[in-house]
Amino acid sequence: MSGSGTGSGTGSDRAVVIGGGLAGVTAALELADAGLRVTLLEGRPRLGGLAFSFKRGDLTVDNGQHVYLRCCTAYRWFLDRVDGAALAPLQDRLDVPVLDVAHPAGPRLGRLRRSALPVPLHLAASLATYPHLSLAERASVGRAALALRRLDPADPALDGLDFATWLARYGQSPRTVEALWDLVGIATLNATAAQSSLGLAAMVFKTGLLSENGAADIGWARVPLGDLHDTLARKALDSAGVRTELRTRVTAVTRGGDGDWRVDTDGESFDAGTVVLAVPQREAHGLLPHGALADPDKLLDIGTAPILNVHVVYDRKVLRQPFFAALGTPVQWVFDRTDSSGLTDGGQYLALSQSVAQDDIDEPVSVLRAKYLPELERLLPAARGAKVRDFFVTRERTATFAPTPGVGRLRPGPRTDTPGLYLAGAWTATGWPATMESAVRSGLGAAHAALAALGRPREHPLQEAV
């Protein structure tokens, strides 16, 4: 069966977006809002890409814990666009509890929080009393931060350097890297400082911690991610007039002699003047027509990195904070997901987000249980007498692209060498690491590149250029 998929109209009025993650949904919404007839094709039975929810008995479980920062202006725009901002609020003020269970004098709790002072003084009081670093180490952080502010993350020269080497050059001890730089960097980059491009690391720290007073305030969904990225996203797409086809696998993307595109699926073909490929890099490589990129194999050189999420349901409350970060233990970040999961019987559901999970990603559940439950008991004394009702893991083996030195030269922009074909995805050249922010920015970038080529430029929803 063949059809336009979006009703009548010329080819230039029709667009097909392949991929229903945040990048694809964003591109589809922007193109539809500009007046194009848009079809969105997604192979899975849901929208949301790698930030989704599923049912486990009576619980609604997120596949992984996703957070964003106040500086994530594109993702905040997305939340507003799907009418979900109230469901994923930001902290009033950055406040991260950091618990070190390996301190010689016993477990020690510190906090990374900001004041109302201007940058960079907003973090000065917190760092001055941060108990996980020595006085000399705290002083060295200030010197490195000032040097970081002078870097231009877009400078191609920074892409080839690793962050750890730069930190060492500015006097950062291994302990300082562990207790501060990697505490933040592993969670945002999904890589240690030694594995991270200086350009991407500088972007994260300069934008998040050194741009505006509240830039690093943390936000997270108080409802299942599926409510935001699937249910509300689908409602927004429907309202915008987008035809959304789930469980629809694209088999080929070809260009006809008239310059229009043909997108083939297992059951239907779609004709369009504009196609946005909003799928992972390997899938994009497989669908790209000949000549679309000068060196398409660069996409295959963009590595991936895994994230493991450990889910534990206790029979009682063992954690009073909404989340905390940990040192001196394999545990990285722990979040209370009790309310969002629908657990209402007095128990507590904790989710452990474990980035840089290469060593754990393929371990059996029994091995992970034996590793992480004792660590939670070290961190949370109340867990020592609690009964574990459920223990399970979710694994994303290709959760993010690997932000290794040199990755910047591999990431393509939204435009291809073939008119009418565009790329989107967190792995494209957004300047950001593989975050929800990068995904939304890529969708906006692809949509606006397409609209400009069609002679239908549209005001960009973000204040700054993307």
ChimeraX attribute file (.defattr): number of C-alpha atoms within 10 A of each C-alpha:
attribute: neighborCount
match mode: 1-to-1
recipient: residues
	/A:1	9
	/A:2	13
	/A:3	13
	/A:4	22
	/A:5	22
	/A:6	22
	/A:7	13
	/A:8	11
	/A:9	12
	/A:10	13
	/A:11	18
	/A:12	16
	/A:13	19
	/A:14	27
	/A:15	31
	/A:16	32
	/A:17	31
	/A:18	30
	/A:19	30
	/A:20	30
	/A:21	29
	/A:22	31
	/A:23	33
	/A:24	34
	/A:25	32
	/A:26	32
	/A:27	32
	/A:28	34
	/A:29	27
	/A:30	25
	/A:31	28
	/A:32	22
	/A:33	16
	/A:34	17
	/A:35	13
	/A:36	25
	/A:37	27
	/A:38	31
	/A:39	26
	/A:40	25
	/A:41	25
	/A:42	25
	/A:43	16
	/A:44	16
	/A:45	11
	/A:46	19
	/A:47	28
	/A:48	25
	/A:49	19
	/A:50	18
	/A:51	21
	/A:52	22
	/A:53	22
	/A:54	14
	/A:55	10
	/A:56	9
	/A:57	7
	/A:58	9
	/A:59	16
	/A:60	21
	/A:61	26
	/A:62	24
	/A:63	23
	/A:64	25
	/A:65	21
	/A:66	18
	/A:67	15
	/A:68	22
	/A:69	20
	/A:70	21
	/A:71	20
	/A:72	21
	/A:73	19
	/A:74	23
	/A:75	23
	/A:76	23
	/A:77	19
	/A:78	24
	/A:79	20
	/A:80	12
	/A:81	15
	/A:82	20
	/A:83	15
	/A:84	20
	/A:85	18
	/A:86	11
	/A:87	17
	/A:88	20
	/A:89	17
	/A:90	20
	/A:91	15
	/A:92	10
	/A:93	17
	/A:94	21
	/A:95	18
	/A:96	18
	/A:97	16
	/A:98	24
	/A:99	22
	/A:100	21
	/A:101	19
	/A:102	14
	/A:103	12
	/A:104	8
	/A:105	7
	/A:106	9
	/A:107	14
	/A:108	15
	/A:109	17
	/A:110	17
	/A:111	19
	/A:112	16
	/A:113	19
	/A:114	25
	/A:115	17
	/A:116	11
	/A:117	13
	/A:118	14
	/A:119	17
	/A:120	17
	/A:121	16
	/A:122	19
	/A:123	21
	/A:124	18
	/A:125	14
	/A:126	18
	/A:127	24
	/A:128	14
	/A:129	15
	/A:130	20
	/A:131	18
	/A:132	23
	/A:133	19
	/A:134	14
	/A:135	13
	/A:136	11
	/A:137	17
	/A:138	21
	/A:139	16
	/A:140	16
	/A:141	22
	/A:142	17
	/A:143	13
	/A:144	17
	/A:145	18
	/A:146	13
	/A:147	12
	/A:148	21
	/A:149	18
	/A:150	10
	/A:151	15
	/A:152	14
	/A:153	24
	/A:154	14
	/A:155	10
	/A:156	14
	/A:157	12
	/A:158	22
	/A:159	24
	/A:160	17
	/A:161	19
	/A:162	23
	/A:163	26
	/A:164	22
	/A:165	13
	/A:166	17
	/A:167	23
	/A:168	14
	/A:169	11
	/A:170	16
	/A:171	16
	/A:172	23
	/A:173	17
	/A:174	13
	/A:175	14
	/A:176	21
	/A:177	21
	/A:178	20
	/A:179	20
	/A:180	19
	/A:181	21
	/A:182	21
	/A:183	20
	/A:184	18
	/A:185	22
	/A:186	19
	/A:187	20
	/A:188	20
	/A:189	28
	/A:190	28
	/A:191	24
	/A:192	25
	/A:193	24
	/A:194	18
	/A:195	19
	/A:196	28
	/A:197	29
	/A:198	31
	/A:199	30
	/A:200	26
	/A:201	29
	/A:202	23
	/A:203	22
	/A:204	22
	/A:205	20
	/A:206	21
	/A:207	17
	/A:208	19
	/A:209	22
	/A:210	23
	/A:211	16
	/A:212	16
	/A:213	22
	/A:214	24
	/A:215	20
	/A:216	26
	/A:217	21
	/A:218	21
	/A:219	21
	/A:220	16
	/A:221	22
	/A:222	16
	/A:223	20
	/A:224	24
	/A:225	26
	/A:226	22
	/A:227	18
	/A:228	26
	/A:229	26
	/A:230	25
	/A:231	15
	/A:232	18
	/A:233	27
	/A:234	22
	/A:235	15
	/A:236	17
	/A:237	23
	/A:238	13
	/A:239	11
	/A:240	20
	/A:241	19
	/A:242	26
	/A:243	19
	/A:244	21
	/A:245	19
	/A:246	16
	/A:247	12
	/A:248	20
	/A:249	18
	/A:250	19
	/A:251	13
	/A:252	15
	/A:253	21
	/A:254	16
	/A:255	18
	/A:256	9
	/A:257	7
	/A:258	8
	/A:259	16
	/A:260	19
	/A:261	24
	/A:262	22
	/A:263	23
	/A:264	19
	/A:265	18
	/A:266	12
	/A:267	11
	/A:268	15
	/A:269	18
	/A:270	20
	/A:271	26
	/A:272	28
	/A:273	22
	/A:274	28
	/A:275	27
	/A:276	27
	/A:277	27
	/A:278	33
	/A:279	24
	/A:280	21
	/A:281	28
	/A:282	14
	/A:283	13
	/A:284	19
	/A:285	18
	/A:286	13
	/A:287	17
	/A:288	19
	/A:289	16
	/A:290	11
	/A:291	11
	/A:292	16
	/A:293	17
	/A:294	10
	/A:295	9
	/A:296	19
	/A:297	13
	/A:298	16
	/A:299	21
	/A:300	15
	/A:301	13
	/A:302	21
	/A:303	16
	/A:304	18
	/A:305	19
	/A:306	22
	/A:307	22
	/A:308	25
	/A:309	23
	/A:310	23
	/A:311	23
	/A:312	22
	/A:313	21
	/A:314	19
	/A:315	17
	/A:316	18
	/A:317	17
	/A:318	21
	/A:319	19
	/A:320	8
	/A:321	11
	/A:322	13
	/A:323	18
	/A:324	19
	/A:325	22
	/A:326	20
	/A:327	23
	/A:328	16
	/A:329	15
	/A:330	12
	/A:331	20
	/A:332	18
	/A:333	20
	/A:334	23
	/A:335	18
	/A:336	21
	/A:337	26
	/A:338	23
	/A:339	15
	/A:340	17
	/A:341	22
	/A:342	15
	/A:343	16
	/A:344	10
	/A:345	9
	/A:346	10
	/A:347	17
	/A:348	22
	/A:349	28
	/A:350	22
	/A:351	24
	/A:352	24
	/A:353	22
	/A:354	25
	/A:355	26
	/A:356	19
	/A:357	19
	/A:358	14
	/A:359	9
	/A:360	18
	/A:361	21
	/A:362	12
	/A:363	11
	/A:364	10
	/A:365	16
	/A:366	10
	/A:367	10
	/A:368	17
	/A:369	18
	/A:370	10
	/A:371	14
	/A:372	17
	/A:373	18
	/A:374	13
	/A:375	17
	/A:376	21
	/A:377	15
	/A:378	16
	/A:379	21
	/A:380	15
	/A:381	12
	/A:382	14
	/A:383	21
	/A:384	14
	/A:385	12
	/A:386	16
	/A:387	12
	/A:388	16
	/A:389	13
	/A:390	11
	/A:391	17
	/A:392	14
	/A:393	18
	/A:394	17
	/A:395	18
	/A:396	16
	/A:397	15
	/A:398	14
	/A:399	19
	/A:400	23
	/A:401	23
	/A:402	23
	/A:403	29
	/A:404	26
	/A:405	20
	/A:406	20
	/A:407	23
	/A:408	23
	/A:409	13
	/A:410	18
	/A:411	19
	/A:412	19
	/A:413	18
	/A:414	25
	/A:415	20
	/A:416	16
	/A:417	12
	/A:418	15
	/A:419	18
	/A:420	23
	/A:421	25
	/A:422	24
	/A:423	31
	/A:424	37
	/A:425	32
	/A:426	29
	/A:427	33
	/A:428	29
	/A:429	22
	/A:430	24
	/A:431	20
	/A:432	24
	/A:433	27
	/A:434	22
	/A:435	23
	/A:436	25
	/A:437	24
	/A:438	25
	/A:439	28
	/A:440	28
	/A:441	32
	/A:442	32
	/A:443	35
	/A:444	28
	/A:445	29
	/A:446	29
	/A:447	34
	/A:448	23
	/A:449	21
	/A:450	26
	/A:451	19
	/A:452	11
	/A:453	14
	/A:454	15
	/A:455	8
	/A:456	13
	/A:457	14
	/A:458	15
	/A:459	8
	/A:460	14
	/A:461	14
	/A:462	13
	/A:463	9
	/A:464	7
	/A:465	7
	/A:466	14
